[in-house]
Amino acid sequence: MSRDTAAPAPAERVDGRLWRVAFILVLGTFMASVDATIVSVGIDTLAGEFGASVTGIQWVSTAYLLAVVTAVPASGWLADRYGGRRVWLAGVGVFLLGSALCALAWSAPSLIVFRVLQGLGGGLLPPTGQALLARIAGPSRTGRVISVVAVVPLLSPVLGPLAGGALLGVASWQWLFLVNLPVGLAALLLARRHVPVVAPAARRTAFDARGAALLSPGLAVLVFGLTEVAHGHAVTAAVGVSSGLAMLAGFVAHGLRTRRTPLIDPRLFTRPPFGAAALALLVLGGSVFGAMFLLPLYFQTGRGLTAWRAGLLLAPQGLGAAAGTVLVNRTIDAVAPRTLVLTGIALVLAGTVPFTQLHHGLPDAATAGALAVRGVGMAMISSPVMNIVYSRIEPDRVPRAAAALNLLNTVGGSLGTAALAVVLQARLSARHQDVPAAFSDTFWWVTALGALAAAGATRLPRTRAAGKRP
């Protein structure tokens, strides 16, 4: 196939060319996903380097997250307007520029500003890459390639802290950002050579400026408000949460009334199976990132482990996710999506319940086993959910749908982490600083998130999409 065309092949076989494209595009998702967590283990180091308080330097992580939340909604319009390949390449370029500037930062404020630039580029990569890959693969082959791509965000909460701890053990803090450069440059060079061009949407729409002014800032303010709840700043938190919710309500009202194409169409969520799929990914994001916030914190504060030891204890979840990906790749075209998703949620719940018993003492072997089971389950949820949407939705709606799904997963992770931080703080007070008991109580909330996801997943399709092989 010419590099200037992208008509999906009629055959259902996933050939080497398509796997090569998937590998190249997943490099972008890998960078953006891992970078969201790799800095977390270096917060103390950065605070000491720049003479900043831990509360102040925490904005290095928060600013990146808010920038991602701001960029994701615009990714669908940008792909429609300029083409997915061009937007993906631009996203990688902005991310690399932000990474290089972060390594050159001379103060905490300058680092925070450069992290915003990095997050704006990183926020474009997962949705644009997924939409581009789905368009290139076509509906009949989307399931198998997405099953590989979708595992990357599941691995990032495990790989990020491990990579960050390893880098800080042998190099300076600048390498938390410089490590992105060789990966990103390789992705740029390979994409220009091997990733085909997908034509922009035939009907170009005007940018939804009013929607953008309500959605992205509304989400950012809401996430900020919830993080302030966790920090105990009641007034700021109340203003942030109420303002964010008001702006999001305004966006929904605008999206339902406007005659233009909204940034993200609220009506998408009323169309089966998109609504149920969106709920599953929203709750999955809260469960995955929430648990990955709680466990390292428990290992370090409750058991006194180093960041590196804590990261090693989390590694079985990554191995489980990799094993689950292989399983899903072999069964995604033969098993009903709802069966895969419900089985995955059941495994996530089974792997979460042991952590509700931390106050009784949980051996490392039991911790590793529970995390491996969680990893397998998570891989069985995200890939089928994305396949359901990408294989059933009209091709011209794929970029907007990809933006919506990635936004929900990101926001779910942000809101879940912030909410669980609030719960943990409340339980620490109620338990009189009994750390294991407080964490045990909080993991019951993680379990409740899994049960909510299961309720949403029961509304997923019973059958495979038309065109799948029997």
C-alpha beads as a LAMMPS data file, in Angstrom:
LAMMPS data file: protein, C-alpha beads

470 atoms
469 bonds

1 atom types
1 bond types

-500.0 500.0 xlo xhi
-500.0 500.0 ylo yhi
-500.0 500.0 zlo zhi

Masses

1 110.0

Atoms # bond

1 1 1 0.000 0.000 0.000
2 1 1 1.199 3.494 -0.778
3 1 1 2.129 5.616 2.216
4 1 1 -0.276 8.262 0.885
5 1 1 -3.415 6.115 1.069
6 1 1 -5.113 4.222 3.857
7 1 1 -7.997 2.194 2.459
8 1 1 -8.446 -0.790 4.775
9 1 1 -7.754 -4.132 3.208
10 1 1 -10.809 -6.306 2.692
11 1 1 -9.110 -9.332 4.213
12 1 1 -9.502 -9.882 7.945
13 1 1 -5.956 -11.125 8.449
14 1 1 -3.752 -8.731 10.413
15 1 1 -0.589 -8.570 8.322
16 1 1 2.893 -7.443 9.238
17 1 1 2.345 -3.969 7.784
18 1 1 -0.577 -3.311 10.102
19 1 1 1.291 -4.625 13.155
20 1 1 4.168 -2.296 12.240
21 1 1 1.799 0.677 12.114
22 1 1 0.285 -0.370 15.459
23 1 1 3.742 -0.602 17.059
24 1 1 4.731 2.854 15.816
25 1 1 1.518 4.496 17.008
26 1 1 1.696 2.772 20.382
27 1 1 5.082 4.418 20.984
28 1 1 3.290 7.751 21.249
29 1 1 0.716 6.382 23.662
30 1 1 3.519 4.741 25.656
31 1 1 5.405 8.020 26.072
32 1 1 2.351 10.015 27.089
33 1 1 0.992 7.363 29.461
34 1 1 4.246 6.559 31.227
35 1 1 5.187 10.221 31.557
36 1 1 2.018 10.812 33.555
37 1 1 3.405 8.574 36.303
38 1 1 7.190 8.523 35.867
39 1 1 7.604 11.864 37.652
40 1 1 5.609 10.770 40.691
41 1 1 8.589 9.057 42.340
42 1 1 10.766 12.127 41.752
43 1 1 8.574 14.682 43.511
44 1 1 10.784 14.757 46.633
45 1 1 13.919 15.016 44.485
46 1 1 12.465 17.912 42.467
47 1 1 11.339 19.690 45.645
48 1 1 14.889 19.523 46.996
49 1 1 16.446 20.563 43.683
50 1 1 14.334 23.714 43.342
51 1 1 13.858 24.514 47.037
52 1 1 10.089 24.138 46.737
53 1 1 7.567 22.680 49.142
54 1 1 6.111 19.271 48.351
55 1 1 2.684 20.904 47.970
56 1 1 4.070 23.403 45.477
57 1 1 6.117 20.914 43.462
58 1 1 3.096 18.605 43.245
59 1 1 1.896 20.955 40.515
60 1 1 4.515 19.339 38.266
61 1 1 2.190 16.326 38.139
62 1 1 -1.102 18.206 38.420
63 1 1 -0.245 20.678 35.627
64 1 1 0.578 17.827 33.249
65 1 1 -2.698 16.101 34.046
66 1 1 -4.760 19.270 33.582
67 1 1 -3.031 19.948 30.244
68 1 1 -3.879 16.428 29.050
69 1 1 -7.508 16.921 30.065
70 1 1 -7.495 20.189 28.102
71 1 1 -5.994 18.686 24.930
72 1 1 -7.990 15.467 24.602
73 1 1 -11.379 17.010 23.696
74 1 1 -9.843 18.998 20.807
75 1 1 -8.120 15.945 19.309
76 1 1 -11.219 14.793 17.415
77 1 1 -11.772 18.159 15.719
78 1 1 -8.082 18.491 14.870
79 1 1 -8.025 15.010 13.278
80 1 1 -11.160 15.817 11.274
81 1 1 -9.674 19.098 10.131
82 1 1 -6.052 18.233 9.411
83 1 1 -5.919 14.434 9.281
84 1 1 -5.005 12.004 12.040
85 1 1 -1.429 11.356 10.893
86 1 1 -0.542 15.046 10.771
87 1 1 -2.071 15.727 14.201
88 1 1 -0.314 12.686 15.701
89 1 1 3.065 13.830 14.348
90 1 1 2.441 17.348 15.681
91 1 1 1.507 15.895 19.077
92 1 1 4.783 13.965 19.242
93 1 1 6.717 17.091 18.255
94 1 1 5.084 19.252 20.939
95 1 1 5.599 16.519 23.531
96 1 1 9.307 16.242 22.684
97 1 1 9.750 20.024 22.803
98 1 1 8.074 20.095 26.215
99 1 1 10.281 17.222 27.422
100 1 1 13.474 18.969 26.341
101 1 1 12.397 22.226 27.987
102 1 1 11.493 20.399 31.211
103 1 1 15.053 19.050 31.376
104 1 1 16.337 22.631 30.978
105 1 1 14.033 24.099 33.657
106 1 1 15.749 26.475 36.101
107 1 1 12.975 26.793 38.684
108 1 1 9.803 25.116 39.870
109 1 1 7.519 27.612 38.040
110 1 1 9.418 27.144 34.756
111 1 1 9.194 23.357 35.106
112 1 1 5.443 23.574 35.708
113 1 1 4.976 25.748 32.603
114 1 1 6.975 23.333 30.456
115 1 1 4.982 20.389 31.850
116 1 1 1.835 22.117 30.569
117 1 1 3.344 22.225 27.065
118 1 1 4.358 18.581 27.385
119 1 1 0.847 17.617 28.518
120 1 1 -0.803 19.432 25.607
121 1 1 1.216 17.321 23.177
122 1 1 0.811 14.135 25.181
123 1 1 -2.956 14.565 25.424
124 1 1 -3.280 14.366 21.637
125 1 1 -1.415 11.089 21.239
126 1 1 -3.643 8.293 22.664
127 1 1 -6.968 9.375 21.078
128 1 1 -5.431 10.374 17.751
129 1 1 -3.343 7.206 17.580
130 1 1 -6.299 4.943 18.385
131 1 1 -8.593 6.663 15.878
132 1 1 -5.923 6.558 13.190
133 1 1 -5.239 2.881 13.796
134 1 1 -8.949 2.027 13.758
135 1 1 -9.377 3.817 10.424
136 1 1 -6.364 2.065 8.897
137 1 1 -7.351 -1.393 10.197
138 1 1 -11.029 -1.213 9.292
139 1 1 -13.875 -2.669 11.405
140 1 1 -13.007 -6.329 10.777
141 1 1 -9.441 -6.035 12.101
142 1 1 -9.815 -3.359 14.774
143 1 1 -10.335 -5.787 17.646
144 1 1 -7.011 -7.565 17.385
145 1 1 -4.847 -4.476 16.927
146 1 1 -6.655 -2.480 19.625
147 1 1 -6.154 -5.395 22.048
148 1 1 -2.424 -4.687 21.884
149 1 1 -2.594 -0.883 21.856
150 1 1 -5.061 -0.660 24.750
151 1 1 -2.747 -2.455 27.183
152 1 1 -0.281 0.457 27.283
153 1 1 -2.342 2.745 29.566
154 1 1 -2.800 -0.234 31.900
155 1 1 0.959 -0.711 32.171
156 1 1 1.841 2.948 32.735
157 1 1 0.922 3.086 36.459
158 1 1 3.332 0.179 36.971
159 1 1 6.113 1.023 34.511
160 1 1 6.217 4.753 35.291
161 1 1 7.246 4.499 38.964
162 1 1 9.637 1.640 38.163
163 1 1 11.324 3.608 35.387
164 1 1 11.418 6.763 37.497
165 1 1 12.967 4.964 40.450
166 1 1 15.557 3.265 38.240
167 1 1 16.541 6.522 36.510
168 1 1 16.906 8.456 39.759
169 1 1 19.071 5.649 41.108
170 1 1 21.721 6.144 38.399
171 1 1 21.177 9.596 36.868
172 1 1 20.053 13.153 37.595
173 1 1 16.437 14.333 37.650
174 1 1 16.715 15.712 34.096
175 1 1 16.596 12.148 32.766
176 1 1 12.993 11.831 33.918
177 1 1 12.310 13.971 30.832
178 1 1 15.273 13.305 28.548
179 1 1 14.336 9.622 28.395
180 1 1 11.427 10.619 26.136
181 1 1 13.648 12.051 23.406
182 1 1 15.025 8.876 21.777
183 1 1 11.617 7.166 21.922
184 1 1 9.846 10.169 20.434
185 1 1 12.406 10.753 17.706
186 1 1 12.207 7.104 16.682
187 1 1 8.405 7.343 16.599
188 1 1 8.566 10.452 14.389
189 1 1 10.973 8.925 11.889
190 1 1 9.139 5.596 11.692
191 1 1 5.713 7.238 11.393
192 1 1 6.754 9.456 8.515
193 1 1 7.940 6.380 6.661
194 1 1 5.371 3.718 7.521
195 1 1 2.116 5.246 8.808
196 1 1 -0.255 5.965 5.896
197 1 1 -2.196 9.175 5.511
198 1 1 -5.884 9.077 6.425
199 1 1 -7.790 11.819 4.661
200 1 1 -9.415 14.480 6.841
201 1 1 -13.190 14.561 7.107
202 1 1 -14.844 15.441 3.811
203 1 1 -17.105 17.984 5.502
204 1 1 -15.028 20.395 7.549
205 1 1 -16.716 21.910 10.557
206 1 1 -15.943 25.111 12.407
207 1 1 -14.173 24.780 15.728
208 1 1 -16.624 24.696 18.628
209 1 1 -15.071 27.600 20.522
210 1 1 -17.898 27.913 23.033
211 1 1 -17.802 24.189 23.785
212 1 1 -14.026 24.302 24.199
213 1 1 -14.350 27.247 26.591
214 1 1 -16.747 25.213 28.739
215 1 1 -15.534 21.599 28.494
216 1 1 -11.765 21.669 28.930
217 1 1 -11.644 24.416 31.583
218 1 1 -14.644 22.832 33.324
219 1 1 -12.884 19.488 33.586
220 1 1 -9.629 21.115 34.665
221 1 1 -11.359 23.192 37.358
222 1 1 -13.307 20.140 38.587
223 1 1 -10.143 18.018 38.871
224 1 1 -8.363 20.907 40.579
225 1 1 -11.235 21.282 43.036
226 1 1 -11.121 17.604 43.943
227 1 1 -7.355 17.708 44.487
228 1 1 -7.925 20.652 46.840
229 1 1 -10.408 18.511 48.793
230 1 1 -7.643 15.973 49.322
231 1 1 -5.339 18.760 50.538
232 1 1 -7.951 19.983 53.017
233 1 1 -8.549 23.383 51.381
234 1 1 -12.310 23.453 51.858
235 1 1 -13.171 26.866 50.383
236 1 1 -10.991 26.494 47.295
237 1 1 -12.281 22.956 46.804
238 1 1 -15.927 24.021 47.035
239 1 1 -15.428 26.821 44.522
240 1 1 -13.513 24.538 42.144
241 1 1 -15.960 21.636 42.253
242 1 1 -19.079 23.798 41.946
243 1 1 -17.571 25.916 39.154
244 1 1 -16.378 22.855 37.259
245 1 1 -19.764 21.129 37.495
246 1 1 -21.538 24.302 36.370
247 1 1 -19.282 24.637 33.324
248 1 1 -19.789 20.972 32.393
249 1 1 -23.560 21.368 32.710
250 1 1 -23.285 24.398 30.440
251 1 1 -21.311 22.341 27.924
252 1 1 -23.956 19.617 27.828
253 1 1 -26.710 22.195 27.318
254 1 1 -24.672 23.865 24.574
255 1 1 -23.919 20.525 22.892
256 1 1 -27.596 19.624 22.761
257 1 1 -28.669 23.006 21.356
258 1 1 -25.921 23.952 18.919
259 1 1 -26.419 23.469 15.189
260 1 1 -22.685 23.090 14.711
261 1 1 -20.781 19.902 15.414
262 1 1 -19.898 20.076 19.130
263 1 1 -16.414 19.313 20.349
264 1 1 -17.794 16.113 21.894
265 1 1 -21.422 15.363 21.084
266 1 1 -23.397 14.583 24.277
267 1 1 -25.795 12.546 22.140
268 1 1 -23.032 9.991 21.594
269 1 1 -23.562 8.797 25.155
270 1 1 -27.216 7.986 24.477
271 1 1 -26.369 5.749 21.513
272 1 1 -25.863 2.093 22.386
273 1 1 -23.360 0.698 22.963
274 1 1 -21.405 3.930 23.453
275 1 1 -23.017 4.928 26.752
276 1 1 -22.344 1.593 28.468
277 1 1 -18.823 1.468 27.024
278 1 1 -18.133 4.994 28.261
279 1 1 -19.294 4.142 31.783
280 1 1 -17.092 1.037 31.844
281 1 1 -13.998 3.008 30.791
282 1 1 -14.757 5.869 33.188
283 1 1 -14.991 3.524 36.164
284 1 1 -12.049 1.423 34.963
285 1 1 -9.896 4.561 34.906
286 1 1 -10.911 5.328 38.486
287 1 1 -10.200 1.787 39.617
288 1 1 -6.838 1.386 37.847
289 1 1 -5.301 4.740 38.687
290 1 1 -6.981 4.894 42.091
291 1 1 -5.498 1.552 43.133
292 1 1 -2.114 2.545 41.695
293 1 1 -2.260 5.681 43.837
294 1 1 -3.175 3.774 46.992
295 1 1 -0.819 0.797 46.784
296 1 1 2.548 2.612 46.356
297 1 1 1.487 5.015 49.104
298 1 1 0.666 2.108 51.413
299 1 1 3.889 0.268 50.615
300 1 1 5.954 3.373 51.415
301 1 1 4.019 4.834 54.377
302 1 1 2.535 1.680 55.878
303 1 1 5.450 -0.666 55.310
304 1 1 8.394 1.711 54.920
305 1 1 9.500 0.393 51.523
306 1 1 11.563 2.419 49.065
307 1 1 10.011 3.619 45.806
308 1 1 11.976 0.952 43.930
309 1 1 10.767 -1.874 46.193
310 1 1 7.218 -0.585 45.949
311 1 1 7.498 -0.548 42.168
312 1 1 8.744 -4.141 42.124
313 1 1 5.759 -5.251 44.193
314 1 1 3.479 -3.666 41.581
315 1 1 5.197 -5.402 38.646
316 1 1 2.923 -8.509 38.687
317 1 1 0.005 -6.334 37.596
318 1 1 1.927 -5.404 34.447
319 1 1 2.745 -9.058 33.795
320 1 1 -0.903 -9.950 34.277
321 1 1 -1.969 -7.219 31.849
322 1 1 0.484 -8.549 29.253
323 1 1 -0.880 -12.090 29.692
324 1 1 -4.433 -10.774 29.470
325 1 1 -3.575 -9.014 26.221
326 1 1 -2.438 -12.286 24.650
327 1 1 -5.646 -13.955 25.795
328 1 1 -7.863 -11.161 24.457
329 1 1 -5.983 -11.040 21.164
330 1 1 -6.817 -14.701 20.583
331 1 1 -10.463 -14.529 21.650
332 1 1 -11.723 -11.025 20.849
333 1 1 -13.151 -12.039 17.454
334 1 1 -14.738 -15.228 18.766
335 1 1 -16.286 -14.273 22.118
336 1 1 -19.136 -11.841 22.747
337 1 1 -17.733 -8.513 24.008
338 1 1 -19.997 -8.439 27.047
339 1 1 -18.700 -11.852 28.126
340 1 1 -15.098 -10.664 27.947
341 1 1 -15.794 -7.409 29.787
342 1 1 -17.853 -8.977 32.585
343 1 1 -15.223 -11.686 33.049
344 1 1 -12.551 -9.004 33.223
345 1 1 -14.476 -6.998 35.819
346 1 1 -14.974 -10.149 37.891
347 1 1 -11.210 -10.739 37.850
348 1 1 -10.498 -7.113 38.810
349 1 1 -12.888 -7.466 41.750
350 1 1 -11.294 -10.775 42.763
351 1 1 -7.878 -9.106 42.672
352 1 1 -9.066 -6.093 44.668
353 1 1 -10.859 -7.757 47.587
354 1 1 -7.614 -9.049 49.213
355 1 1 -6.489 -5.434 49.706
356 1 1 -9.513 -4.813 51.917
357 1 1 -7.742 -7.047 54.433
358 1 1 -4.449 -5.162 54.683
359 1 1 -5.027 -4.590 58.405
360 1 1 -4.734 -8.373 58.916
361 1 1 -1.402 -8.465 57.101
362 1 1 -1.101 -9.500 53.464
363 1 1 1.941 -11.590 52.464
364 1 1 3.939 -10.450 49.430
365 1 1 2.947 -13.621 47.567
366 1 1 -0.739 -12.840 48.057
367 1 1 -0.138 -9.233 46.973
368 1 1 1.613 -10.407 43.795
369 1 1 -1.113 -12.924 43.006
370 1 1 -3.912 -10.399 43.522
371 1 1 -2.185 -7.830 41.334
372 1 1 -1.570 -10.378 38.551
373 1 1 -5.272 -11.273 38.569
374 1 1 -6.184 -7.571 38.441
375 1 1 -3.866 -7.111 35.464
376 1 1 -5.453 -9.937 33.472
377 1 1 -8.898 -8.569 34.239
378 1 1 -8.056 -5.008 33.200
379 1 1 -6.750 -6.196 29.830
380 1 1 -10.034 -8.042 29.293
381 1 1 -12.040 -4.843 29.823
382 1 1 -10.380 -2.007 27.941
383 1 1 -9.655 -3.732 24.623
384 1 1 -13.148 -5.199 24.055
385 1 1 -14.814 -1.936 25.098
386 1 1 -12.780 0.044 22.576
387 1 1 -13.363 -2.604 19.923
388 1 1 -17.124 -2.388 20.494
389 1 1 -17.110 1.331 19.764
390 1 1 -14.548 1.489 16.959
391 1 1 -16.012 -1.453 15.022
392 1 1 -19.636 -0.265 15.236
393 1 1 -19.417 3.473 14.771
394 1 1 -19.353 5.252 11.421
395 1 1 -15.782 5.905 10.190
396 1 1 -16.255 9.687 10.139
397 1 1 -17.252 9.616 13.825
398 1 1 -14.210 7.619 14.983
399 1 1 -11.935 10.603 15.853
400 1 1 -14.623 12.238 18.015
401 1 1 -15.498 8.918 19.656
402 1 1 -11.815 8.246 20.387
403 1 1 -11.517 11.683 21.989
404 1 1 -14.576 11.005 24.151
405 1 1 -13.391 7.566 25.287
406 1 1 -9.885 8.735 26.147
407 1 1 -11.254 11.777 27.912
408 1 1 -13.483 9.602 30.075
409 1 1 -10.643 7.228 30.915
410 1 1 -8.355 10.147 31.823
411 1 1 -11.015 11.949 33.818
412 1 1 -12.006 8.684 35.500
413 1 1 -8.417 8.205 36.615
414 1 1 -8.159 11.789 37.836
415 1 1 -11.481 11.859 39.649
416 1 1 -10.993 8.360 41.059
417 1 1 -7.574 9.217 42.458
418 1 1 -8.778 12.503 43.947
419 1 1 -11.898 10.922 45.451
420 1 1 -9.954 8.017 46.962
421 1 1 -7.425 10.460 48.434
422 1 1 -10.313 12.192 50.204
423 1 1 -11.689 8.850 51.445
424 1 1 -8.248 7.783 52.674
425 1 1 -7.751 11.022 54.581
426 1 1 -11.160 10.633 56.220
427 1 1 -10.478 7.014 57.178
428 1 1 -7.053 7.895 58.612
429 1 1 -8.774 10.387 60.899
430 1 1 -11.551 7.958 61.814
431 1 1 -9.065 5.139 62.443
432 1 1 -6.793 7.398 64.535
433 1 1 -3.934 7.066 62.036
434 1 1 -4.107 3.261 61.914
435 1 1 -2.601 3.168 58.415
436 1 1 -3.333 -0.468 57.391
437 1 1 -6.946 -0.231 58.603
438 1 1 -7.504 3.078 56.788
439 1 1 -6.175 1.647 53.530
440 1 1 -8.317 -1.483 53.978
441 1 1 -11.422 0.689 54.320
442 1 1 -10.503 2.707 51.239
443 1 1 -10.103 -0.395 49.086
444 1 1 -13.758 -1.221 49.753
445 1 1 -14.491 1.926 47.741
446 1 1 -12.283 0.642 44.906
447 1 1 -14.310 -2.572 45.022
448 1 1 -17.521 -0.536 44.802
449 1 1 -16.196 1.144 41.642
450 1 1 -15.731 -2.296 40.106
451 1 1 -19.297 -3.257 40.992
452 1 1 -20.543 -0.060 39.330
453 1 1 -18.575 -0.901 36.191
454 1 1 -20.171 -4.357 36.160
455 1 1 -23.631 -2.792 36.286
456 1 1 -22.801 -0.661 33.240
457 1 1 -21.225 -3.575 31.372
458 1 1 -24.433 -5.611 31.520
459 1 1 -25.788 -3.210 28.888
460 1 1 -23.022 -3.999 26.409
461 1 1 -23.946 -5.992 23.275
462 1 1 -24.494 -9.706 23.650
463 1 1 -23.279 -10.410 20.122
464 1 1 -20.271 -9.508 17.999
465 1 1 -20.439 -6.732 15.457
466 1 1 -21.492 -7.655 11.951
467 1 1 -18.598 -8.691 9.802
468 1 1 -16.714 -10.564 12.496
469 1 1 -15.898 -14.086 11.745
470 1 1 -17.976 -16.677 13.596

Bonds

1 1 1 2
2 1 2 3
3 1 3 4
4 1 4 5
5 1 5 6
6 1 6 7
7 1 7 8
8 1 8 9
9 1 9 10
10 1 10 11
11 1 11 12
12 1 12 13
13 1 13 14
14 1 14 15
15 1 15 16
16 1 16 17
17 1 17 18
18 1 18 19
19 1 19 20
20 1 20 21
21 1 21 22
22 1 22 23
23 1 23 24
24 1 24 25
25 1 25 26
26 1 26 27
27 1 27 28
28 1 28 29
29 1 29 30
30 1 30 31
31 1 31 32
32 1 32 33
33 1 33 34
34 1 34 35
35 1 35 36
36 1 36 37
37 1 37 38
38 1 38 39
39 1 39 40
40 1 40 41
41 1 41 42
42 1 42 43
43 1 43 44
44 1 44 45
45 1 45 46
46 1 46 47
47 1 47 48
48 1 48 49
49 1 49 50
50 1 50 51
51 1 51 52
52 1 52 53
53 1 53 54
54 1 54 55
55 1 55 56
56 1 56 57
57 1 57 58
58 1 58 59
59 1 59 60
60 1 60 61
61 1 61 62
62 1 62 63
63 1 63 64
64 1 64 65
65 1 65 66
66 1 66 67
67 1 67 68
68 1 68 69
69 1 69 70
70 1 70 71
71 1 71 72
72 1 72 73
73 1 73 74
74 1 74 75
75 1 75 76
76 1 76 77
77 1 77 78
78 1 78 79
79 1 79 80
80 1 80 81
81 1 81 82
82 1 82 83
83 1 83 84
84 1 84 85
85 1 85 86
86 1 86 87
87 1 87 88
88 1 88 89
89 1 89 90
90 1 90 91
91 1 91 92
92 1 92 93
93 1 93 94
94 1 94 95
95 1 95 96
96 1 96 97
97 1 97 98
98 1 98 99
99 1 99 100
100 1 100 101
101 1 101 102
102 1 102 103
103 1 103 104
104 1 104 105
105 1 105 106
106 1 106 107
107 1 107 108
108 1 108 109
109 1 109 110
110 1 110 111
111 1 111 112
112 1 112 113
113 1 113 114
114 1 114 115
115 1 115 116
116 1 116 117
117 1 117 118
118 1 118 119
119 1 119 120
120 1 120 121
121 1 121 122
122 1 122 123
123 1 123 124
124 1 124 125
125 1 125 126
126 1 126 127
127 1 127 128
128 1 128 129
129 1 129 130
130 1 130 131
131 1 131 132
132 1 132 133
133 1 133 134
134 1 134 135
135 1 135 136
136 1 136 137
137 1 137 138
138 1 138 139
139 1 139 140
140 1 140 141
141 1 141 142
142 1 142 143
143 1 143 144
144 1 144 145
145 1 145 146
146 1 146 147
147 1 147 148
148 1 148 149
149 1 149 150
150 1 150 151
151 1 151 152
152 1 152 153
153 1 153 154
154 1 154 155
155 1 155 156
156 1 156 157
157 1 157 158
158 1 158 159
159 1 159 160
160 1 160 161
161 1 161 162
162 1 162 163
163 1 163 164
164 1 164 165
165 1 165 166
166 1 166 167
167 1 167 168
168 1 168 169
169 1 169 170
170 1 170 171
171 1 171 172
172 1 172 173
173 1 173 174
174 1 174 175
175 1 175 176
176 1 176 177
177 1 177 178
178 1 178 179
179 1 179 180
180 1 180 181
181 1 181 182
182 1 182 183
183 1 183 184
184 1 184 185
185 1 185 186
186 1 186 187
187 1 187 188
188 1 188 189
189 1 189 190
190 1 190 191
191 1 191 192
192 1 192 193
193 1 193 194
194 1 194 195
195 1 195 196
196 1 196 197
197 1 197 198
198 1 198 199
199 1 199 200
200 1 200 201
201 1 201 202
202 1 202 203
203 1 203 204
204 1 204 205
205 1 205 206
206 1 206 207
207 1 207 208
208 1 208 209
209 1 209 210
210 1 210 211
211 1 211 212
212 1 212 213
213 1 213 214
214 1 214 215
215 1 215 216
216 1 216 217
217 1 217 218
218 1 218 219
219 1 219 220
220 1 220 221
221 1 221 222
222 1 222 223
223 1 223 224
224 1 224 225
225 1 225 226
226 1 226 227
227 1 227 228
228 1 228 229
229 1 229 230
230 1 230 231
231 1 231 232
232 1 232 233
233 1 233 234
234 1 234 235
235 1 235 236
236 1 236 237
237 1 237 238
238 1 238 239
239 1 239 240
240 1 240 241
241 1 241 242
242 1 242 243
243 1 243 244
244 1 244 245
245 1 245 246
246 1 246 247
247 1 247 248
248 1 248 249
249 1 249 250
250 1 250 251
251 1 251 252
252 1 252 253
253 1 253 254
254 1 254 255
255 1 255 256
256 1 256 257
257 1 257 258
258 1 258 259
259 1 259 260
260 1 260 261
261 1 261 262
262 1 262 263
263 1 263 264
264 1 264 265
265 1 265 266
266 1 266 267
267 1 267 268
268 1 268 269
269 1 269 270
270 1 270 271
271 1 271 272
272 1 272 273
273 1 273 274
274 1 274 275
275 1 275 276
276 1 276 277
277 1 277 278
278 1 278 279
279 1 279 280
280 1 280 281
281 1 281 282
282 1 282 283
283 1 283 284
284 1 284 285
285 1 285 286
286 1 286 287
287 1 287 288
288 1 288 289
289 1 289 290
290 1 290 291
291 1 291 292
292 1 292 293
293 1 293 294
294 1 294 295
295 1 295 296
296 1 296 297
297 1 297 298
298 1 298 299
299 1 299 300
300 1 300 301
301 1 301 302
302 1 302 303
303 1 303 304
304 1 304 305
305 1 305 306
306 1 306 307
307 1 307 308
308 1 308 309
309 1 309 310
310 1 310 311
311 1 311 312
312 1 312 313
313 1 313 314
314 1 314 315
315 1 315 316
316 1 316 317
317 1 317 318
318 1 318 319
319 1 319 320
320 1 320 321
321 1 321 322
322 1 322 323
323 1 323 324
324 1 324 325
325 1 325 326
326 1 326 327
327 1 327 328
328 1 328 329
329 1 329 330
330 1 330 331
331 1 331 332
332 1 332 333
333 1 333 334
334 1 334 335
335 1 335 336
336 1 336 337
337 1 337 338
338 1 338 339
339 1 339 340
340 1 340 341
341 1 341 342
342 1 342 343
343 1 343 344
344 1 344 345
345 1 345 346
346 1 346 347
347 1 347 348
348 1 348 349
349 1 349 350
350 1 350 351
351 1 351 352
352 1 352 353
353 1 353 354
354 1 354 355
355 1 355 356
356 1 356 357
357 1 357 358
358 1 358 359
359 1 359 360
360 1 360 361
361 1 361 362
362 1 362 363
363 1 363 364
364 1 364 365
365 1 365 366
366 1 366 367
367 1 367 368
368 1 368 369
369 1 369 370
370 1 370 371
371 1 371 372
372 1 372 373
373 1 373 374
374 1 374 375
375 1 375 376
376 1 376 377
377 1 377 378
378 1 378 379
379 1 379 380
380 1 380 381
381 1 381 382
382 1 382 383
383 1 383 384
384 1 384 385
385 1 385 386
386 1 386 387
387 1 387 388
388 1 388 389
389 1 389 390
390 1 390 391
391 1 391 392
392 1 392 393
393 1 393 394
394 1 394 395
395 1 395 396
396 1 396 397
397 1 397 398
398 1 398 399
399 1 399 400
400 1 400 401
401 1 401 402
402 1 402 403
403 1 403 404
404 1 404 405
405 1 405 406
406 1 406 407
407 1 407 408
408 1 408 409
409 1 409 410
410 1 410 411
411 1 411 412
412 1 412 413
413 1 413 414
414 1 414 415
415 1 415 416
416 1 416 417
417 1 417 418
418 1 418 419
419 1 419 420
420 1 420 421
421 1 421 422
422 1 422 423
423 1 423 424
424 1 424 425
425 1 425 426
426 1 426 427
427 1 427 428
428 1 428 429
429 1 429 430
430 1 430 431
431 1 431 432
432 1 432 433
433 1 433 434
434 1 434 435
435 1 435 436
436 1 436 437
437 1 437 438
438 1 438 439
439 1 439 440
440 1 440 441
441 1 441 442
442 1 442 443
443 1 443 444
444 1 444 445
445 1 445 446
446 1 446 447
447 1 447 448
448 1 448 449
449 1 449 450
450 1 450 451
451 1 451 452
452 1 452 453
453 1 453 454
454 1 454 455
455 1 455 456
456 1 456 457
457 1 457 458
458 1 458 459
459 1 459 460
460 1 460 461
461 1 461 462
462 1 462 463
463 1 463 464
464 1 464 465
465 1 465 466
466 1 466 467
467 1 467 468
468 1 468 469
469 1 469 470
